[in-house]
């Protein structure tokens, strides 16, 4: 009977006309494998106890580190400190240039590969203020604890960006927040702290476990334009990323559940930031809008086109898109 019900619900979702990817909460095992910043798997117990008290978790926003890179210092960071105007004025931060914030995921830090890959793609393209957020003092805790602290850390980032705006005049319309996995929900909360005023928020395979039913997950109110790139979502068995549409525009790369030459969820998951960095450089991956899940799955989407990722601060669009990539860089 349960299988029949699942089939009926799935068929209804596949057959539905109009905007797509109805919310489906997949099942997760209690124990899953989730990668660190070096793509090494770690066993996560989704029923594990918090390692810290709630008050201590929420206080971790004060431990955020903001590392600035520009074309004047592309490899050696300058530390920006909230409520310390001198740290801003004495740095290479230029309010006339766009600002891109990069937020890592679980068990990661400022040295994690995705930071340098995305940073270098931008700095090879033009003049940017690249701010790498290091929230590793909380991200090194167990997954349950790190996930619980994401909203507070994100609000802390939002407060820092407000300070940056008030100190330098850098407009929110020149800010783009980019986060991977847990970092995707983090930058969403940062954008929400600023009442959706930042130009763009991009979630790179936003983390799935514990987030499907959370009101703190990335959503379309977090920026002027909010985009999600899905590479390891699951419709029935949960992937490492969310497998349903949550943003203004949702791009499901190669269907959103598995990627070319990938044999593991970890490989699929990390393709999101690799694809994004490539689009910053080449702006070459174009999606076609889908009317329902069946079109998305069967690669028969024929709706309007919208490019995935890229560095365009004035980008706009909505809907669910399938993007087909090549097997190797630049994809």
C-alpha positions in Angstrom: 0.0 0.0 0.0 2.8 2.4 0.9 4.5 1.8 -2.4 1.3 2.5 -4.2 0.8 5.8 -2.4 4.3 6.8 -3.2 3.8 6.0 -6.8 0.6 8.0 -7.0 2.2 11.0 -5.3 5.2 10.8 -7.6 3.1 10.4 -10.7 1.0 13.4 -9.7 4.1 15.5 -9.2 5.6 14.3 -12.5 2.4 15.1 -14.4 1.7 18.5 -12.9 1.7 21.4 -15.2 3.2 24.8 -14.3 6.1 25.5 -11.9 7.9 22.6 -10.7 9.7 20.5 -8.2 7.1 20.1 -5.6 8.4 19.8 -2.0 9.3 16.2 -1.2 11.1 15.3 1.9 13.3 12.3 1.2 14.2 9.7 3.8 17.6 9.7 5.5 19.3 6.9 7.4 20.3 7.8 10.9 24.0 7.4 9.8 25.2 9.1 6.6 28.5 9.9 5.1 29.2 13.7 4.7 32.4 15.2 3.4 34.8 17.7 5.0 36.5 20.5 3.1 39.0 18.0 1.6 36.2 15.8 0.3 37.0 13.1 2.9 33.9 11.3 4.1 32.9 11.3 7.8 30.1 9.4 9.5 27.3 11.7 10.7 24.8 10.6 13.3 21.7 12.6 12.5 20.4 11.9 16.0 23.6 12.9 17.8 23.4 15.3 20.8 24.6 18.9 20.5 28.2 19.4 21.5 27.6 22.9 22.9 24.8 24.7 24.8 22.4 26.7 22.5 23.7 30.0 23.9 27.3 29.1 23.2 26.4 27.9 19.7 24.7 31.2 18.9 27.6 33.2 20.3 29.9 31.7 17.7 29.1 34.5 15.2 31.6 36.6 17.2 34.3 34.1 16.0 33.7 34.7 12.3 36.9 35.7 10.5 36.6 37.8 7.3 39.6 37.5 5.0 39.9 40.0 2.1 41.5 39.3 -1.2 41.8 41.8 -4.1 44.0 42.0 -7.2 46.4 44.0 -5.0 46.7 41.0 -2.6 45.4 38.0 -4.6 47.1 35.4 -2.5 47.7 36.9 1.0 44.6 37.9 2.9 43.9 41.0 5.0 41.7 40.6 8.0 38.6 42.8 8.3 37.1 43.1 11.8 33.5 44.1 12.6 33.2 47.4 14.5 36.9 48.2 13.7 36.8 50.9 11.0 40.6 51.0 10.8 40.7 47.4 9.7 38.6 48.4 6.7 40.3 51.7 5.9 43.8 50.3 6.1 43.0 47.4 3.8 42.7 47.2 0.0 38.9 47.1 0.2 37.5 49.4 -2.5 33.8 50.2 -2.2 33.7 51.0 -5.9 34.3 47.4 -6.7 31.8 44.6 -6.4 32.0 42.5 -3.2 31.8 38.7 -3.2 31.5 36.7 0.0 32.4 33.0 0.0 31.2 30.8 2.8 32.5 27.2 3.2 30.6 24.2 4.6 31.1 21.6 7.4 34.6 20.7 8.7 36.2 23.4 6.5 38.0 26.7 6.9 39.6 29.5 4.9 42.1 27.1 3.3 39.4 24.9 1.8 39.9 24.5 -2.0 36.5 26.0 -3.0 37.6 29.3 -1.5 40.7 29.7 -3.7 39.1 28.3 -6.8 36.1 30.7 -6.7 38.4 33.6 -5.6 40.8 33.1 -8.4 38.0 32.9 -11.0 36.7 36.3 -9.9 40.1 38.0 -9.6 41.1 36.7 -13.1 37.9 38.3 -14.4 38.2 41.8 -12.9 38.5 44.0 -9.8 36.6 42.5 -6.9 36.6 42.6 -3.1 36.6 38.8 -2.3 35.8 38.1 1.3 36.3 34.6 2.5 34.3 33.9 5.6 36.0 31.4 8.0 33.5 30.1 10.5 35.6 27.0 11.2 35.5 27.3 15.0 31.9 26.1 14.8 32.1 24.2 11.5 34.6 21.7 13.1 31.9 20.6 15.6 29.7 17.6 14.9 27.3 18.1 12.0 24.3 18.6 14.3 26.0 21.4 16.2 27.4 23.1 13.1 24.0 23.0 11.4 22.3 24.4 14.5 24.6 27.4 14.6 24.3 28.3 10.9 21.5 30.9 11.3 23.4 32.8 14.0 26.6 32.7 12.1 24.8 33.9 9.0 23.2 36.8 11.0 26.7 37.7 12.2 27.8 37.9 8.5 24.8 40.1 7.7 25.8 42.4 10.6 29.3 42.6 9.3 28.1 43.5 5.9 25.9 46.2 7.4 29.0 47.6 9.2 31.0 47.5 5.9 28.2 49.3 4.1 28.0 52.0 6.8 31.7 52.4 7.0 32.6 52.6 3.3 29.3 53.3 1.5 29.7 50.1 -0.4 26.1 49.5 -1.7 24.2 46.2 -1.0 23.5 46.2 -4.7 27.1 45.4 -5.4 27.2 42.5 -3.0 27.0 38.8 -4.0 26.9 36.1 -1.3 28.0 32.6 -2.3 27.8 29.6 0.0 28.4 25.9 -0.3 26.5 23.1 1.5 25.8 24.4 5.1 27.4 27.7 3.8 24.5 28.1 1.4 22.0 28.3 4.3 24.4 30.5 6.1 24.6 33.2 3.4 20.8 32.9 3.1 20.5 34.0 6.7 23.0 36.8 6.1 20.9 38.1 3.3 17.8 37.8 5.5 19.5 39.9 8.2 19.8 42.6 5.6 16.1 42.2 4.6 17.0 40.8 1.2 18.8 43.9 0.1 22.0 42.3 -1.3 22.0 41.9 -5.1 22.6 38.2 -5.3 22.7 35.1 -3.1 23.9 31.8 -4.5 23.5 28.5 -2.8 25.9 25.8 -4.1 24.1 22.4 -3.5 22.5 23.7 -0.2 22.9 21.0 2.5 19.9 18.6 2.6 20.1 16.6 5.9 18.1 18.5 8.7 17.2 21.3 6.3 14.2 20.2 4.2 11.7 21.4 6.9 13.8 24.1 8.4 12.5 27.7 8.3 16.2 28.8 8.4 17.1 27.3 5.1 18.0 29.4 2.0 14.9 30.9 0.4 13.9 33.4 -2.3 13.5 36.3 0.2 17.2 36.3 1.1 18.3 38.6 -1.8 17.1 40.6 -4.7 17.9 37.5 -6.8 18.5 34.1 -5.1 19.8 31.1 -7.1 20.5 27.5 -6.1 22.6 25.0 -8.0 21.7 21.4 -7.2 24.1 18.6 -7.9 23.3 15.9 -5.3 19.7 16.1 -4.4 17.5 13.0 -3.9 13.8 12.7 -4.6 13.2 9.6 -2.4 16.5 8.7 -0.7 18.1 11.9 0.5 21.3 13.2 -1.1 23.8 15.5 0.5 22.0 18.5 -1.1 18.4 19.6 -1.2 16.6 18.0 -4.2 13.7 20.5 -4.5 13.4 24.1 -5.7 13.9 26.6 -2.9 15.1 29.8 -4.6 14.0 32.3 -7.3 15.9 30.2 -9.9 16.9 26.6 -9.2 19.4 24.9 -11.6 19.5 21.1 -11.5 22.8 20.2 -13.2 22.4 17.0 -15.2 19.1 16.4 -13.5 20.4 17.4 -10.0 21.1 14.0 -8.6 24.3 12.7 -10.1 27.1 14.2 -12.1 29.3 12.9 -15.0 32.3 10.8 -13.9 31.1 10.9 -10.3 30.7 7.6 -8.5 29.9 9.1 -5.0 27.5 11.6 -3.4 30.6 13.5 -2.2 31.8 14.0 -5.8 28.3 15.0 -6.9 28.0 17.5 -4.0 31.3 19.2 -4.7 30.6 19.6 -8.4 28.4 22.5 -7.4 31.2 24.9 -6.5 33.3 23.6 -9.4 30.5 24.4 -11.9 30.0 27.8 -10.4 33.6 28.8 -10.6 33.7 27.7 -14.2 30.6 29.9 -15.0 32.3 32.9 -13.4 35.1 32.5 -15.9 33.1 31.5 -19.0 29.4 32.1 -18.4 28.7 29.2 -20.7 26.2 26.8 -18.9 22.7 27.5 -20.0 19.6 26.0 -18.5 16.2 25.4 -20.0 13.1 25.8 -17.8 11.2 22.7 -16.9 7.4 22.4 -16.4 7.5 19.3 -14.2 9.8 16.7 -12.6 9.3 14.3 -15.5 10.8 16.8 -17.9 13.6 17.5 -15.6 14.4 13.8 -15.1 14.1 12.9 -18.8 16.0 15.9 -20.1 13.0 17.2 -22.1 12.8 20.7 -20.7 12.0 23.2 -23.5 11.1 26.4 -21.7 13.0 29.7 -21.5 16.7 29.8 -21.2 18.7 31.2 -18.3 22.4 30.9 -17.7 23.5 29.2 -14.5 25.9 30.9 -12.1 28.1 33.7 -13.5 29.2 37.0 -12.0 26.3 39.2 -13.2 25.1 41.4 -10.3 22.0 42.5 -12.2 21.0 38.9 -13.1 17.3 38.1 -12.7 15.0 35.2 -13.4 12.8 32.6 -11.8 11.8 29.0 -12.4 13.3 25.5 -12.4 16.0 24.7 -15.0 17.9 21.7 -16.2 21.5 22.4 -17.2 23.6 19.8 -19.0 27.3 19.9 -18.6 30.4 18.4 -20.2 32.3 15.7 -18.3 35.4 17.7 -17.6 36.4 21.3 -16.8 35.2 23.8 -17.8 32.1 21.5 -18.1 
